[in-house]
Amino acid sequence: MLDYSVAITHTPVEVSDELFAALRANFNEAQMVELTAAIAWENYRARFNHAFGVEAQGFSDGAYCPLPERTGQAHALQKE
């Protein structure tokens, strides 16, 4: 999947038949569409932010994303 991400990030986009076939062995058509859309969206955001000089806001300085505290019904169900 990482090789696919790199391949569709380059300009021009060049995805080999072998790479696409390897992904299709593990993902159906709908999953491939979702995967490609997610990668394309992140590329769009990165290029958009770069064009406007938007820099990192420090959210990943700790190299992880903390999970919010569990409350309410979801928390109660987990304890059971």
N, C-alpha and C positions, 0 to 999 in steps of 0.2 A: 504494500500500500504506500509505503514511503517513496519507493521508486516512481510510482504513479503520480504522487503529489509533486515530486520534483519535475517529472516530465511535463505535466500540464502547467507548471509554473513558468517554465522557459518560454521565451518568445523567439521564434514561433513555436507553437505547441507541436511536439512530435512524440506520439505514443506508438511504440512498436506493436506489431501484431502479436508478438510473443508476450509482451507485458499485458496487453489487453486480454489475451486468452488466459493467462495465469490468473488474473483477477476474476474473469468470468467463471473460472472453475470453482470459485468460492462465493461469488455474489450473483444474485439474480439481477434482472434488468432494472427493477425498481431500486434495488440497493445500489447499483452502479450509478443510477441517476442521482440518488441522494448523496452518495460519496463525492461524485464529481461536482455537484452543486455546492457542497460544503467547502471543498477545496477552492473552487472558483470564487466563492464569497469571501473567503479569507484573503485570497490574492487581491480581490477588489479592494477590500478594506485596507490592506497594507499599502497598496499603491495610492489610494485616495488620501490616506493619512500622510504618506510621504510627500505627496504633492502640496499639501497644505501645511507641512512642517509640524504635524501633530506628533508629539513624542510620547514615550511611555509615561504612564501616570503613577508608576511605582507599585502597581497591584501585584506584580510577580517578583518583587525584590526578594521575597522569602522563598522563591522557587516552588511554591505550592499555593493552591487556592483553599483557604480554610472553609470548611463546611459550616453552614449556619446551624445554630443550636436547634435541636429538635424540640418541638412543642406540640401540644394538642393531641389529637387522635392518633396521628402517626407515631408519636412517641409512646403513647399508651399501648398501642398494638405491638410495638417492638418489645416491650417488657413482658408481654404475655408468653 
